[in-house]
Amino acid sequence: MQVDQAAKAGLVLHEARDRYLAANPVAGGDVSSLNLPSLANRGCSATSCTFTRTFRSTRATFQTFSATLSGVSGSIDTPVFTVAPFGTVTLTITVNTSGQPSDGSYRFGTLTLTSTGSDASSRSPTLRLPVAVAVRPPELNLSTETITLSVPANSSRSASFTVWSNSNPVDFGTRSTGTGTGAIVAQSSAGATSGYATGFYPNLGIGQYASDDFVVTQATSISAISNDGFVLGTGVITPTTVIGWSVFADAGGVPAGNPETSPNAAVWRYSAPANSPGISTAGGVLRLNLAAAGQSLTLAPGRYWLVVQVNAPFANRFAWFFSSQGNGTAPRTIIPSNPAPNNAWTTPANAPAGLAYTVSGTVGCGAPWISGLAPASGRASAGQPATVSFTVNTTGLAPGDYSGFVCLTSNDPARPSATVRVNLTVTPALNRGKIGAEATSAGQASVKRGPVMNERLR
């Protein structure tokens, strides 16, 4: 910075405190709209970015300036302007972003304001404002990732969801064949206020654990696991707290082992401090990204049991939220240090339908009872969302629960693929008029505290 030249500047920019606060990105504000001596925007459209800047004269004489762009192409609404003594002038600058990659990478340039007065000695120093523009990548957003339908046997119903982008338009495709990445099981904590404690207590030298089961119907590569719950006592999980996940095969309706006395019975297990790569504990949800954690897990078709454990003092134990959703098999709990026969997996009294968790991985797209998926491809934006529809046909299906997936691909670099899980309950056929199917979206509750349902430690 040339301080001596800055003191002689013929134009300055003013901005108010309240506008700074309103532009906070965390609150949904737009920093690029501030009257700053720079022109930066990471959310440009695929064609252009527009900036408005108001300059105030610091001199008691008329001043004339020429405005030019370099490093980037574009236009200025008043490329030559004169400002009155202590007056103001507003410029609108449009930067061309056509052909710029829509990947969030910046292109840099300069807006130069050159004083052009006839008296060279009275001219103010040349002003240079940096320019930085990036075309925001498209974002694939879905109105829901789970659709639940209840349909009588031997009938058909339609369902739909919407696709949109909060930035530049997103191009997407749909399919009901092949494979995709989605939630193999997704059980919500909506409405839950309590859960089962699960973890090892170093201060006691013992632990207690909870488990819930899930089924994979084809060889499946698992990509992510999350468990929704809460922490007693301090209410937080420290960065060095060790978190572990174990997957056990089914052994007659219970897990084939437990993390404390038979950990090697697990088909896969992983534990690491909470601040390790691939692990997140934000909002009380324990999340594991297997690839980021350097893990690989492929499950053969079958029934499995998931156990999560947080190794913390008993006073700060983690509780795994109940869920009103399940697959018909209640959760199991165990205290391995109890004397036999009370050291085995059991079904607790008044057990919930399930526990709140998600297991994501490779899934088969479609199902024999899903048809009419449309459109095959489309484009969606915030102002023009697209509707994806399909038909469920229960002809030949026995009453019971079924699941399938609608798979999507997109040009969103952060989300090139996605799935919408379709949970279908087939009810007995009705002989009287048509009964409308109920379609609901799975949601998440904000409750993060509640009582813990524990078995007594002996």
C-alpha positions as CSV (number, residue, x, y, z in Angstrom):
1,M,0.0,0.0,0.0
2,Q,1.2,3.5,-0.9
3,V,0.0,5.5,2.1
4,D,1.1,8.9,0.6
5,Q,-0.9,8.2,-2.5
6,A,-3.9,6.9,-0.6
7,A,-4.1,10.1,1.4
8,K,-4.5,12.0,-1.9
9,A,-7.3,9.7,-3.3
10,G,-9.9,11.8,-5.0
11,L,-12.7,9.1,-4.5
12,V,-13.5,7.1,-1.4
13,L,-16.2,4.5,-0.6
14,H,-18.5,4.5,2.5
15,E,-20.3,1.6,4.1
16,A,-22.5,1.6,7.2
17,R,-22.2,-0.8,10.2
18,D,-25.8,-2.1,9.9
19,R,-25.2,-3.1,6.3
20,Y,-22.0,-5.0,7.3
21,L,-24.0,-6.9,9.9
22,A,-26.8,-7.6,7.3
23,A,-24.2,-9.0,4.9
24,N,-23.1,-11.7,7.2
25,P,-23.1,-14.9,5.1
26,V,-24.0,-17.0,8.2
27,A,-27.3,-15.0,8.4
28,G,-27.9,-15.4,4.6
29,G,-26.3,-12.0,3.7
30,D,-24.4,-11.2,0.5
31,V,-20.9,-9.8,1.1
32,S,-20.6,-8.9,-2.6
33,S,-23.3,-6.3,-2.2
34,L,-21.3,-4.2,0.3
35,N,-19.8,-0.9,-1.0
36,L,-16.2,-2.1,-0.7
37,P,-13.1,-1.1,-2.7
38,S,-13.0,-4.6,-4.2
39,L,-15.4,-6.6,-6.4
40,A,-15.6,-10.2,-5.3
41,N,-18.4,-12.8,-5.7
42,R,-18.1,-16.6,-5.5
43,G,-21.8,-17.0,-6.6
44,C,-21.8,-15.6,-10.1
45,S,-24.2,-16.9,-12.7
46,A,-23.0,-18.8,-15.7
47,T,-23.1,-15.6,-17.8
48,S,-22.2,-12.6,-15.6
49,C,-21.7,-11.0,-12.2
50,T,-22.9,-7.5,-11.5
51,F,-21.5,-5.1,-8.9
52,T,-22.7,-1.6,-7.9
53,R,-20.3,0.8,-6.2
54,T,-20.9,4.4,-5.0
55,F,-17.9,6.7,-4.8
56,R,-17.7,10.1,-3.0
57,S,-15.4,12.9,-4.1
58,T,-13.0,14.2,-1.5
59,R,-12.3,17.4,-3.4
60,A,-13.9,20.8,-3.8
61,T,-13.5,20.8,-7.6
62,F,-15.1,18.8,-10.4
63,Q,-13.3,15.6,-11.2
64,T,-13.4,13.4,-14.3
65,F,-12.4,9.8,-14.4
66,S,-12.3,7.0,-17.0
67,A,-13.1,3.4,-15.8
68,T,-11.7,0.3,-17.4
69,L,-11.6,-3.4,-16.7
70,S,-8.5,-5.6,-17.2
71,G,-7.9,-9.3,-16.6
72,V,-11.6,-9.9,-17.0
73,S,-14.0,-8.9,-19.7
74,G,-17.2,-6.9,-19.0
75,S,-18.8,-3.5,-19.2
76,I,-19.2,-0.4,-17.1
77,D,-22.4,1.6,-17.4
78,T,-20.5,5.0,-17.3
79,P,-17.0,4.4,-18.5
80,V,-16.2,8.1,-18.4
81,F,-17.8,10.2,-15.6
82,T,-17.6,13.5,-13.8
83,V,-18.3,13.9,-10.2
84,A,-19.3,17.3,-8.5
85,P,-17.3,18.7,-5.6
86,F,-17.9,16.5,-2.6
87,G,-20.5,14.8,-4.7
88,T,-21.2,11.1,-5.3
89,V,-21.3,8.9,-8.4
90,T,-22.6,5.3,-8.7
91,L,-21.2,2.8,-11.2
92,T,-22.6,-0.5,-12.3
93,I,-19.9,-3.0,-13.4
94,T,-20.9,-6.2,-15.2
95,V,-18.2,-8.9,-15.4
96,N,-18.6,-11.5,-18.1
97,T,-18.4,-15.1,-16.8
98,S,-19.4,-17.0,-19.9
99,G,-17.1,-19.9,-20.5
100,Q,-15.8,-19.8,-17.0
101,P,-15.8,-23.2,-15.3
102,S,-18.7,-23.7,-12.9
103,D,-16.5,-25.2,-10.2
104,G,-16.1,-22.3,-7.8
105,S,-12.6,-21.4,-9.1
106,Y,-11.8,-17.7,-9.2
107,R,-10.8,-15.5,-12.2
108,F,-9.1,-12.3,-11.2
109,G,-8.9,-8.8,-12.7
110,T,-8.8,-5.1,-11.9
111,L,-11.2,-2.1,-12.1
112,T,-9.0,1.0,-12.8
113,L,-10.3,4.5,-12.3
114,T,-8.0,7.1,-13.9
115,S,-8.3,10.8,-13.3
116,T,-8.4,12.6,-16.7
117,G,-8.4,16.3,-15.7
118,S,-6.7,18.8,-18.1
119,D,-4.4,20.0,-15.3
120,A,-2.1,17.1,-14.6
121,S,-1.0,18.6,-11.3
122,S,-4.5,18.5,-9.9
123,R,-5.3,15.0,-11.0
124,S,-5.9,12.5,-8.2
125,P,-3.9,9.2,-8.1
126,T,-5.1,6.3,-10.2
127,L,-7.4,4.0,-8.2
128,R,-7.3,0.2,-8.7
129,L,-10.0,-2.1,-7.3
130,P,-9.3,-5.9,-7.4
131,V,-11.9,-8.1,-9.1
132,A,-12.5,-11.8,-8.2
133,V,-15.3,-13.7,-9.7
134,A,-16.3,-17.4,-9.5
135,V,-19.2,-19.3,-11.0
136,R,-20.9,-21.2,-8.3
137,P,-21.3,-24.9,-8.9
138,P,-24.8,-26.2,-9.3
139,E,-26.4,-27.8,-6.2
140,L,-28.6,-30.9,-6.3
141,N,-31.3,-30.5,-3.7
142,L,-34.2,-32.9,-3.1
143,S,-37.5,-32.1,-1.3
144,T,-37.1,-35.5,0.5
145,E,-34.8,-38.4,0.6
146,T,-37.5,-40.8,1.9
147,I,-41.0,-41.3,0.7
148,T,-43.4,-43.5,2.7
149,L,-46.4,-45.1,1.0
150,S,-49.2,-47.2,2.3
151,V,-51.0,-48.9,-0.6
152,P,-53.7,-51.7,-0.7
153,A,-52.7,-54.9,-2.5
154,N,-53.6,-55.2,-6.2
155,S,-53.7,-51.4,-6.8
156,S,-51.4,-48.6,-7.9
157,R,-50.6,-45.1,-6.7
158,S,-48.4,-42.3,-7.8
159,A,-45.8,-40.4,-5.8
160,S,-43.4,-37.5,-6.6
161,F,-40.6,-35.3,-5.2
162,T,-39.0,-32.1,-6.4
163,V,-35.4,-31.2,-7.5
164,W,-33.9,-27.8,-7.4
165,S,-30.6,-25.8,-7.1
166,N,-29.9,-22.9,-4.8
167,S,-27.2,-21.6,-7.2
168,N,-26.8,-22.2,-10.9
169,P,-29.2,-24.6,-12.6
170,V,-28.5,-28.3,-12.0
171,D,-28.8,-30.9,-14.7
172,F,-30.0,-34.3,-13.4
173,G,-31.0,-37.7,-14.6
174,T,-33.2,-40.4,-13.1
175,R,-33.0,-44.2,-13.3
176,S,-34.6,-47.3,-11.8
177,T,-31.9,-49.8,-12.9
178,G,-28.3,-50.4,-12.0
179,T,-26.8,-49.2,-8.7
180,G,-26.5,-46.0,-6.8
181,T,-25.5,-44.6,-3.4
182,G,-28.2,-44.2,-0.8
183,A,-29.5,-45.0,2.6
184,I,-29.8,-48.7,3.2
185,V,-31.6,-47.9,6.4
186,A,-32.7,-44.5,7.6
187,Q,-34.6,-44.3,10.9
188,S,-35.4,-40.8,12.2
189,S,-35.3,-39.5,15.8
190,A,-38.4,-37.4,15.2
191,G,-40.4,-37.2,18.4
192,A,-37.8,-39.0,20.4
193,T,-36.9,-37.8,23.9
194,S,-35.0,-40.8,25.3
195,G,-32.6,-43.5,24.2
196,Y,-30.3,-46.3,25.3
197,A,-26.9,-45.7,26.8
198,T,-24.2,-47.3,24.7
199,G,-20.4,-47.2,25.4
200,F,-17.5,-48.2,27.6
201,Y,-17.0,-46.4,30.9
202,P,-13.2,-46.2,31.7
203,N,-13.9,-45.0,35.2
204,L,-15.9,-48.2,35.9
205,G,-14.0,-50.6,33.7
206,I,-17.2,-51.9,32.2
207,G,-19.7,-50.9,29.5
208,Q,-23.3,-51.3,28.2
209,Y,-24.3,-51.4,24.6
210,A,-27.3,-51.1,22.3
211,S,-27.7,-52.5,18.9
212,D,-30.2,-52.4,16.0
213,D,-30.4,-54.6,12.9
214,F,-30.6,-53.9,9.2
215,V,-30.8,-56.1,6.1
216,V,-28.8,-55.9,2.9
217,T,-30.3,-57.7,-0.1
218,Q,-27.2,-57.7,-2.4
219,A,-23.5,-57.3,-2.0
220,T,-23.2,-53.8,-0.6
221,S,-20.3,-51.4,-0.2
222,I,-21.0,-49.3,2.9
223,S,-20.0,-45.6,2.6
224,A,-21.3,-43.8,5.7
225,I,-22.8,-44.5,9.1
226,S,-24.6,-42.0,11.5
227,N,-26.2,-42.4,14.9
228,D,-28.4,-39.7,16.4
229,G,-28.2,-39.3,20.2
230,F,-27.2,-37.0,23.1
231,V,-24.6,-36.8,25.9
232,L,-25.5,-36.6,29.5
233,G,-23.5,-34.5,32.0
234,T,-21.4,-32.1,30.0
235,G,-23.6,-32.5,26.9
236,V,-20.5,-32.6,24.6
237,I,-18.1,-35.2,23.2
238,T,-14.5,-34.0,23.6
239,P,-12.1,-34.2,20.6
240,T,-10.1,-37.0,22.2
241,T,-13.1,-39.1,23.2
242,V,-12.8,-42.5,21.4
243,I,-15.9,-43.5,19.3
244,G,-16.3,-47.0,17.9
245,W,-18.6,-48.7,15.5
246,S,-19.0,-52.5,15.1
247,V,-21.1,-54.5,12.7
248,F,-22.0,-58.1,13.7
249,A,-23.7,-60.8,11.8
250,D,-27.1,-62.0,13.0
251,A,-27.0,-65.1,15.3
252,G,-30.5,-66.3,15.9
253,G,-32.0,-62.8,16.3
254,V,-29.2,-61.1,18.2
255,P,-25.7,-59.9,17.4
256,A,-23.0,-62.6,17.1
257,G,-20.8,-60.8,19.6
258,N,-20.3,-57.6,21.5
259,P,-17.6,-54.9,21.6
260,E,-16.3,-55.7,25.1
261,T,-15.9,-59.5,25.5
262,S,-16.1,-60.7,21.9
263,P,-15.0,-57.8,19.6
264,N,-13.4,-60.1,17.1
265,A,-16.7,-61.7,16.3
266,A,-17.6,-58.5,14.4
267,V,-17.4,-58.6,10.6
268,W,-16.0,-55.1,10.8
269,R,-15.1,-52.7,13.6
270,Y,-13.4,-49.3,13.8
271,S,-12.6,-46.9,16.6
272,A,-10.8,-43.6,16.8
273,P,-10.8,-40.2,18.6
274,A,-13.6,-37.9,17.7
275,N,-11.2,-35.5,16.0
276,S,-10.0,-38.1,13.5
277,P,-10.5,-37.9,9.8
278,G,-14.0,-39.0,8.7
279,I,-15.6,-38.5,12.1
280,S,-18.0,-35.8,13.1
281,T,-20.1,-35.3,16.2
282,A,-21.9,-32.0,15.3
283,G,-25.4,-31.7,16.7
284,G,-25.1,-34.9,18.8
285,V,-25.0,-37.0,15.6
286,L,-22.1,-39.4,15.4
287,R,-21.1,-39.6,11.8
288,L,-18.5,-41.8,10.1
289,N,-17.4,-41.4,6.5
290,L,-15.7,-44.7,5.8
291,A,-13.5,-43.5,2.9
292,A,-12.3,-40.4,4.7
293,A,-11.5,-42.6,7.7
294,G,-9.5,-45.0,5.5
295,Q,-12.0,-47.8,6.0
296,S,-13.6,-50.3,3.5
297,L,-16.6,-52.4,4.3
298,T,-18.5,-54.7,1.9
299,L,-21.4,-56.7,3.2
300,A,-22.8,-59.9,1.7
301,P,-26.6,-60.3,1.6
302,G,-27.9,-60.9,5.0
303,R,-29.0,-59.5,8.4
304,Y,-26.6,-57.5,10.5
305,W,-26.5,-55.6,13.8
306,L,-24.9,-52.2,14.3
307,V,-23.3,-51.2,17.6
308,V,-22.0,-47.7,18.3
309,Q,-20.0,-47.0,21.5
310,V,-18.6,-43.8,23.0
311,N,-15.8,-44.4,25.5
312,A,-16.5,-41.8,28.2
313,P,-17.0,-41.6,32.0
314,F,-20.4,-42.9,33.1
315,A,-21.5,-39.4,34.0
316,N,-21.0,-38.2,30.5
317,R,-22.3,-41.3,28.7
318,F,-23.8,-41.2,25.2
319,A,-27.4,-42.3,24.6
320,W,-28.6,-43.5,21.2
321,F,-32.0,-42.0,20.4
322,F,-35.1,-44.1,20.0
323,S,-36.9,-44.2,16.7
324,S,-40.5,-44.8,15.9
325,Q,-39.3,-46.5,12.7
326,G,-38.0,-50.0,12.5
327,N,-38.1,-53.2,10.5
328,G,-40.1,-55.3,12.9
329,T,-37.2,-56.5,15.0
330,A,-36.7,-54.5,18.3
331,P,-33.3,-53.2,19.4
332,R,-31.2,-55.3,21.7
333,T,-29.1,-54.3,24.8
334,I,-26.3,-55.9,26.8
335,I,-24.1,-55.5,29.8
336,P,-21.3,-58.0,29.2
337,S,-19.9,-57.7,32.7
338,N,-23.1,-59.0,34.3
339,P,-23.0,-62.5,35.7
340,A,-24.5,-65.2,33.4
341,P,-27.2,-65.5,32.2
342,N,-27.6,-61.7,32.4
343,N,-24.6,-61.0,30.2
344,A,-26.4,-61.8,26.9
345,W,-28.1,-59.6,24.4
346,T,-31.8,-59.1,25.4
347,T,-34.8,-57.2,24.2
348,P,-35.6,-54.5,26.8
349,A,-39.0,-54.1,28.2
350,N,-41.1,-51.6,26.3
351,A,-38.5,-51.4,23.5
352,P,-39.0,-48.9,20.7
353,A,-39.5,-49.9,17.1
354,G,-35.9,-49.1,16.4
355,L,-33.0,-46.7,17.1
356,A,-32.2,-43.5,15.2
357,Y,-29.5,-44.2,12.6
358,T,-28.6,-44.2,9.0
359,V,-26.4,-46.7,7.0
360,S,-25.5,-45.6,3.5
361,G,-23.9,-47.5,0.7
362,T,-24.4,-49.0,-2.7
363,V,-28.0,-49.8,-3.4
364,G,-30.0,-51.3,-6.3
365,C,-31.9,-48.7,-8.2
366,G,-35.7,-49.3,-8.7
367,A,-37.8,-52.2,-7.6
368,P,-40.2,-54.6,-9.5
369,W,-43.1,-52.5,-8.2
370,I,-41.7,-49.1,-9.2
371,S,-42.5,-48.0,-12.8
372,G,-43.2,-44.9,-14.9
373,L,-40.2,-42.9,-13.5
374,A,-40.1,-39.5,-15.3
375,P,-38.5,-37.4,-16.5
376,A,-35.4,-39.3,-17.5
377,S,-33.5,-36.1,-17.4
378,G,-34.1,-32.5,-16.7
379,R,-32.8,-29.1,-15.4
380,A,-33.9,-27.4,-12.2
381,S,-33.1,-24.1,-10.4
382,A,-34.3,-22.3,-7.4
383,G,-37.0,-20.5,-9.4
384,Q,-37.9,-23.4,-11.5
385,P,-37.8,-26.7,-9.5
386,A,-38.5,-29.9,-11.4
387,T,-40.9,-32.6,-10.3
388,V,-39.9,-36.3,-10.5
389,S,-42.8,-38.7,-10.5
390,F,-43.3,-42.5,-10.5
391,T,-45.9,-45.2,-9.9
392,V,-46.1,-47.9,-7.4
393,N,-48.0,-51.0,-8.4
394,T,-48.8,-53.6,-5.7
395,T,-50.3,-56.2,-7.9
396,G,-49.0,-59.6,-6.8
397,L,-47.4,-58.3,-3.7
398,A,-48.3,-59.9,-0.3
399,P,-49.2,-57.6,2.5
400,G,-46.0,-56.4,4.2
401,D,-43.1,-53.9,4.1
402,Y,-41.0,-53.3,1.0
403,S,-38.3,-50.8,0.0
404,G,-36.7,-49.6,-3.2
405,F,-34.8,-46.6,-4.5
406,V,-35.1,-43.9,-7.2
407,C,-31.5,-43.0,-8.3
408,L,-30.4,-39.7,-9.6
409,T,-27.2,-38.4,-11.2
410,S,-26.3,-34.7,-11.5
411,N,-23.6,-32.2,-12.6
412,D,-23.2,-31.1,-9.0
413,P,-19.5,-31.8,-8.3
414,A,-20.2,-32.3,-4.6
415,R,-23.2,-34.6,-5.1
416,P,-22.9,-36.4,-8.5
417,S,-25.4,-39.0,-7.4
418,A,-28.2,-39.3,-4.9
419,T,-31.1,-41.6,-4.1
420,V,-34.7,-41.3,-2.8
421,R,-35.7,-44.3,-0.7
422,V,-39.3,-45.5,-1.2
423,N,-40.8,-47.3,1.8
424,L,-43.9,-49.2,0.8
425,T,-46.4,-50.9,3.1
426,V,-48.8,-53.1,1.3
427,T,-52.1,-53.5,3.2
428,P,-54.8,-56.1,2.5
429,A,-56.8,-55.4,-0.6
430,L,-60.1,-53.6,0.0
431,N,-63.3,-54.5,-1.9
432,R,-64.9,-51.1,-1.6
433,G,-63.8,-47.8,-3.3
434,K,-60.3,-46.6,-3.8
435,I,-58.4,-45.6,-0.8
436,G,-55.9,-42.8,-1.2
437,A,-52.3,-43.6,-0.5
438,E,-50.5,-41.6,2.2
439,A,-47.1,-40.2,1.2
440,T,-44.9,-38.6,3.9
441,S,-41.4,-37.3,4.0
442,A,-39.0,-38.4,6.7
443,G,-37.9,-35.5,8.9
444,Q,-35.6,-34.9,11.8
445,A,-36.5,-33.6,15.2
446,S,-34.4,-30.9,16.9
447,V,-34.7,-32.5,20.4
448,K,-31.3,-33.4,21.7
449,R,-31.9,-34.3,25.3
450,G,-34.0,-36.8,27.3
451,P,-33.9,-39.6,29.7
452,V,-31.8,-42.7,29.2
453,M,-33.3,-46.1,29.4
454,N,-30.6,-48.1,31.2
455,E,-30.4,-51.6,32.5
456,R,-29.0,-51.7,36.0
457,L,-25.3,-52.1,36.2
458,R,-24.5,-55.0,38.6
